[in-house]
Amino acid sequence: MRIQMRKLKVSYAIATFLVGIVLGLPALGQTPGRVETKTLTLGIVSQIHQKEIEEHFRDFVGYVAKKLSSASAIEGRIIIAPAPPELAALLADKKVDFYMESPYPTYVINDVHGAGKLLLRRWKGGMAEYRALIFTKRNSAMRHLDDLPGKIIVFEDPGSTSGYFLPKFFLSRRGLKLSEKTRTEPNVSPGEVGYIFAYSQEALVDLVLENQVAAGAFSDDDYAALDEKKKSEIAVLAETDRLPRHLLSVRKDLAPALAKRLEEILLSMNEDPEGRSILERTDATTKFDPLPGGEEGMRRRLLETFYSPEKR
């Protein structure tokens, strides 16, 4: 009886081993780094025009999804989040695979919320990098940034990297205390710099040139777009450091093989006629290229620009 039981145990062990080998054959036959996914989801941040934005990026995400695998069809999807924290939550829940944003929202999503990882730089509008300019009316009494306390500066809008966050952090790091005001109650104490929002580049410039505020801030490409008359009426007080115009990140736990393949597709997209045409229709994007200084170097640049201990 004992001999019979021992034989049964041996037979069972051999059978289990053989089944394990058979079940493991498909995995052994897979190509290393093979992309295995059924969907690829792009995340975009916007509070308005969400349907229009989804349609705007449809060809882009469709192209990338199509290129990901020749073996099976992958569906390209787009999810619109109203703000960076909501997009960070979608990344953490694995409902979004990658996203594109300007530097400050990227910093918030990747470093503050820890939900994403930098992958590539995007040449949005044909620009690799940009900076913010702080300016005043040429014949005004303003001559230096030290003249700003007790006065009002106008920013573009609360979601703009170059028209708000970049110049605001730049001024704060120079010891200036900024406080948001309203147009109806613009009272500013001598020890602070008040700020309001114009919500358009044209209105911002007009507020400065009409002496309604002491200074304004916008990007260098906004300045380049001004007509020569308005340029001649402006005096630049300071320039911030340059940052990438736009960045592309992936969720932090995205499979390395998928992230690598996504990177390869995007880097070569501008070399393919179809890809180049889609990039042009997607905010006049010229191309994607590697992060200057690598992922760690770029992350450090964003941290040095936007880190605020009291907001951590």
C-alpha positions as CSV (number, residue, x, y, z in Angstrom):
1,M,0.0,0.0,0.0
2,R,2.8,2.4,0.9
3,I,4.7,1.5,-2.3
4,Q,1.5,2.3,-4.3
5,M,1.0,5.6,-2.5
6,R,4.7,6.5,-3.2
7,K,4.2,5.8,-6.9
8,L,1.1,7.9,-7.0
9,K,2.9,10.9,-5.5
10,V,5.8,10.5,-7.9
11,S,3.4,10.3,-10.8
12,Y,1.5,13.4,-9.6
13,A,4.7,15.4,-9.2
14,I,5.9,14.4,-12.8
15,A,2.5,15.3,-14.2
16,T,2.5,18.7,-12.4
17,F,6.0,19.4,-13.7
18,L,5.0,18.6,-17.3
19,V,1.8,20.7,-17.1
20,G,3.9,23.6,-15.8
21,I,6.2,23.3,-18.8
22,V,3.3,23.2,-21.3
23,L,1.6,26.2,-19.7
24,G,4.9,28.0,-19.7
25,L,5.7,27.5,-23.3
26,P,3.8,30.6,-24.6
27,A,5.6,32.8,-22.2
28,L,9.0,31.3,-23.2
29,G,8.2,31.9,-26.8
30,Q,7.4,35.6,-26.3
31,T,9.9,38.1,-27.7
32,P,11.7,40.0,-25.0
33,G,10.2,43.5,-24.6
34,R,7.1,42.6,-26.4
35,V,4.3,45.2,-25.9
36,E,1.1,43.6,-24.5
37,T,-1.8,46.0,-24.1
38,K,-5.3,46.4,-25.5
39,T,-5.6,50.2,-25.0
40,L,-3.4,53.2,-24.9
41,T,-4.9,56.2,-23.1
42,L,-3.7,59.8,-23.4
43,G,-4.6,62.2,-20.6
44,I,-5.2,65.9,-21.2
45,V,-5.9,68.7,-18.6
46,S,-8.7,71.1,-19.5
47,Q,-11.8,72.5,-17.8
48,I,-13.4,73.7,-21.0
49,H,-14.1,72.5,-24.6
50,Q,-13.4,68.9,-23.6
51,K,-15.2,67.3,-26.5
52,E,-13.4,69.5,-29.0
53,I,-10.0,68.7,-27.3
54,E,-10.8,65.0,-27.4
55,E,-11.4,65.2,-31.2
56,H,-8.3,67.4,-31.6
57,F,-6.0,64.6,-30.3
58,R,-7.8,61.7,-31.8
59,D,-5.6,61.3,-34.8
60,F,-2.4,61.6,-32.7
61,V,-3.3,58.9,-30.1
62,G,-4.7,56.7,-32.9
63,Y,-1.4,56.9,-34.8
64,V,0.6,56.0,-31.8
65,A,-1.7,53.1,-30.8
66,K,-1.5,51.7,-34.4
67,K,2.3,51.8,-34.3
68,L,2.6,50.1,-31.0
69,S,2.0,46.6,-32.2
70,S,1.8,44.9,-35.6
71,A,0.4,41.7,-34.0
72,S,-2.9,43.0,-32.6
73,A,-5.0,46.1,-32.8
74,I,-4.6,48.5,-29.9
75,E,-7.3,51.1,-29.2
76,G,-6.2,54.7,-28.6
77,R,-8.3,56.6,-26.0
78,I,-8.3,60.1,-24.6
79,I,-9.4,61.2,-21.2
80,I,-9.8,64.8,-20.2
81,A,-9.2,65.8,-16.6
82,P,-10.3,69.2,-15.3
83,A,-7.1,69.8,-13.3
84,P,-3.6,68.3,-12.6
85,P,-4.6,66.6,-9.4
86,E,-7.4,64.8,-11.1
87,L,-5.1,63.7,-13.9
88,A,-2.6,62.4,-11.3
89,A,-5.4,60.3,-9.8
90,L,-6.2,58.8,-13.2
91,L,-2.5,57.9,-13.7
92,A,-2.4,56.3,-10.2
93,D,-5.5,54.3,-11.0
94,K,-3.9,53.2,-14.4
95,K,-6.7,54.8,-16.3
96,V,-4.2,57.0,-18.2
97,D,-0.9,55.8,-19.7
98,F,0.7,59.0,-20.8
99,Y,0.1,62.8,-20.9
100,M,1.4,66.0,-22.3
101,E,1.6,69.3,-20.4
102,S,3.6,72.4,-19.8
103,P,6.3,72.4,-17.1
104,Y,4.4,73.5,-14.0
105,P,1.5,71.1,-14.3
106,T,4.0,68.4,-15.1
107,Y,5.9,69.2,-11.9
108,V,2.7,69.0,-9.9
109,I,1.6,65.7,-11.4
110,N,5.0,64.0,-11.4
111,D,6.7,65.4,-8.3
112,V,4.0,66.7,-5.9
113,H,1.6,63.8,-6.5
114,G,4.3,61.2,-7.6
115,A,2.1,59.8,-10.4
116,G,4.2,60.3,-13.5
117,K,7.7,60.1,-15.0
118,L,9.2,62.4,-17.6
119,L,9.8,60.7,-21.0
120,L,10.3,63.3,-23.8
121,R,10.3,67.0,-24.7
122,R,7.6,68.1,-27.1
123,W,8.3,70.9,-29.6
124,K,4.8,72.5,-29.3
125,G,4.2,75.3,-31.7
126,G,7.6,74.6,-33.2
127,M,9.4,75.7,-30.0
128,A,11.8,73.6,-27.9
129,E,11.9,76.0,-25.0
130,Y,10.6,79.4,-23.7
131,R,11.0,81.8,-20.9
132,A,8.8,84.4,-19.1
133,L,9.5,88.1,-19.5
134,I,8.5,90.7,-16.8
135,F,7.9,94.0,-18.5
136,T,6.6,97.5,-18.0
137,K,5.7,100.5,-20.1
138,R,8.8,102.1,-21.5
139,N,8.2,105.6,-20.1
140,S,6.9,104.6,-16.7
141,A,8.6,105.2,-13.4
142,M,9.4,101.4,-13.1
143,R,13.1,100.7,-13.6
144,H,13.8,97.6,-11.6
145,L,12.1,94.7,-9.9
146,D,12.8,96.4,-6.6
147,D,10.3,99.1,-7.7
148,L,7.4,96.5,-7.7
149,P,6.4,96.5,-3.9
150,G,3.2,98.5,-3.4
151,K,2.2,98.1,-7.0
152,I,0.3,95.6,-9.2
153,I,1.6,93.1,-11.8
154,V,-0.8,91.4,-14.2
155,F,-0.4,87.7,-15.1
156,E,-2.1,85.9,-18.0
157,D,-4.3,83.3,-16.3
158,P,-4.1,80.9,-13.3
159,G,-3.2,77.9,-15.3
160,S,-0.4,79.3,-17.4
161,T,3.2,78.2,-16.8
162,S,4.9,81.1,-18.6
163,G,2.2,83.7,-17.9
164,Y,1.8,83.0,-14.2
165,F,3.8,80.2,-12.4
166,L,7.2,80.8,-13.9
167,P,7.3,84.6,-13.3
168,K,5.5,84.3,-9.9
169,F,8.1,81.8,-8.5
170,F,10.9,83.9,-10.1
171,L,9.7,87.0,-8.1
172,S,9.1,85.0,-4.9
173,R,12.7,83.6,-5.0
174,R,13.9,87.2,-5.1
175,G,12.2,88.0,-1.8
176,L,9.1,89.7,-3.2
177,K,5.8,88.9,-1.4
178,L,3.0,88.4,-3.8
179,S,-0.7,88.7,-3.0
180,E,-3.7,88.1,-5.3
181,K,-6.0,91.1,-5.7
182,T,-9.2,91.9,-7.6
183,R,-9.8,94.6,-10.1
184,T,-12.5,96.1,-7.9
185,E,-10.3,96.1,-4.8
186,P,-6.7,96.5,-6.0
187,N,-5.4,98.0,-2.7
188,V,-1.8,96.9,-2.1
189,S,0.3,97.5,1.0
190,P,3.8,98.9,0.6
191,G,5.5,95.5,1.5
192,E,3.7,93.4,-1.1
193,V,3.3,93.0,-4.8
194,G,-0.4,92.7,-5.8
195,Y,-1.3,90.7,-8.9
196,I,-4.4,90.2,-11.0
197,F,-5.2,88.1,-14.1
198,A,-6.0,89.4,-17.6
199,Y,-7.1,86.1,-19.1
200,S,-5.7,87.0,-22.5
201,Q,-2.4,88.2,-23.9
202,E,-3.9,91.2,-25.6
203,A,-5.7,92.4,-22.5
204,L,-2.5,91.9,-20.4
205,V,-0.4,94.1,-22.7
206,D,-3.2,96.8,-22.8
207,L,-3.4,97.0,-19.0
208,V,0.3,97.7,-18.8
209,L,0.4,100.2,-21.7
210,E,-2.7,102.0,-20.4
211,N,-1.0,102.5,-17.0
212,Q,-3.7,100.4,-15.1
213,V,-1.0,98.2,-13.7
214,A,2.8,98.7,-13.1
215,A,4.0,95.6,-14.9
216,G,3.0,92.4,-16.7
217,A,4.4,89.0,-17.4
218,F,4.2,86.8,-20.5
219,S,6.3,84.4,-22.6
220,D,9.0,85.4,-25.0
221,D,6.9,84.0,-27.9
222,D,4.0,86.2,-26.8
223,Y,6.4,89.1,-27.0
224,A,7.6,88.0,-30.5
225,A,4.0,88.0,-31.7
226,L,3.4,91.7,-30.8
227,D,3.4,94.3,-33.6
228,E,6.4,96.6,-33.8
229,K,4.5,99.5,-32.3
230,K,3.6,97.7,-29.1
231,K,7.1,96.2,-28.9
232,S,8.6,99.7,-29.0
233,E,6.4,100.8,-26.0
234,I,7.6,97.9,-23.8
235,A,10.6,97.7,-21.5
236,V,11.7,94.3,-20.2
237,L,12.6,94.4,-16.5
238,A,13.7,90.7,-16.1
239,E,13.8,87.3,-17.9
240,T,13.4,84.0,-16.2
241,D,15.4,80.9,-17.0
242,R,14.3,78.9,-20.0
243,L,12.2,75.7,-19.7
244,P,10.9,73.2,-22.2
245,R,7.8,74.5,-24.0
246,H,6.0,71.2,-23.4
247,L,6.7,67.8,-21.9
248,L,5.5,64.3,-22.4
249,S,5.3,61.9,-19.3
250,V,4.1,58.4,-18.7
251,R,2.5,57.0,-15.6
252,K,5.1,55.9,-13.1
253,D,4.3,52.2,-13.2
254,L,4.0,51.9,-17.0
255,A,5.6,48.6,-18.2
256,P,9.2,49.4,-19.3
257,A,8.7,47.7,-22.7
258,L,5.6,49.8,-23.4
259,A,7.3,53.0,-22.3
260,K,10.4,52.2,-24.5
261,R,8.2,51.4,-27.6
262,L,6.2,54.6,-27.0
263,E,9.4,56.6,-26.9
264,E,10.7,55.0,-30.1
265,I,7.4,55.8,-32.0
266,L,7.3,59.4,-30.8
267,L,11.0,60.1,-31.6
268,S,10.6,58.9,-35.2
269,M,7.1,60.3,-35.7
270,N,8.3,63.4,-37.5
271,E,10.3,61.3,-40.0
272,D,7.2,59.6,-41.3
273,P,5.0,61.6,-43.7
274,E,1.7,60.5,-42.0
275,G,3.2,61.1,-38.5
276,R,4.6,64.5,-39.5
277,S,1.2,65.6,-40.9
278,I,-0.5,64.6,-37.7
279,L,2.0,66.4,-35.6
280,E,1.5,69.6,-37.6
281,R,-2.3,69.3,-37.0
282,T,-1.6,68.8,-33.3
283,D,-0.8,72.3,-32.1
284,A,1.9,72.7,-34.8
285,T,4.1,70.2,-33.1
286,T,7.5,69.9,-34.8
287,K,8.8,66.8,-33.1
288,F,9.6,65.0,-29.9
289,D,13.2,64.7,-28.7
290,P,15.1,63.4,-25.7
291,L,15.1,65.4,-22.5
292,P,18.1,67.7,-22.3
293,G,20.1,66.4,-19.4
294,G,18.1,63.2,-19.2
295,E,15.0,62.5,-17.0
296,E,16.8,63.1,-13.8
297,G,18.4,66.4,-15.0
298,M,15.0,67.7,-16.3
299,R,13.3,66.7,-13.1
300,R,15.9,68.6,-11.1
301,R,15.4,71.7,-13.3
302,L,11.6,71.7,-12.6
303,L,12.2,71.1,-8.9
304,E,14.6,74.1,-8.7
305,T,12.2,76.3,-10.5
306,F,8.9,75.4,-8.8
307,Y,9.6,73.8,-5.5
308,S,8.0,75.6,-2.6
309,P,8.6,74.1,0.9
310,E,5.4,75.7,2.4
311,K,3.3,73.9,-0.3
312,R,4.7,70.4,0.1
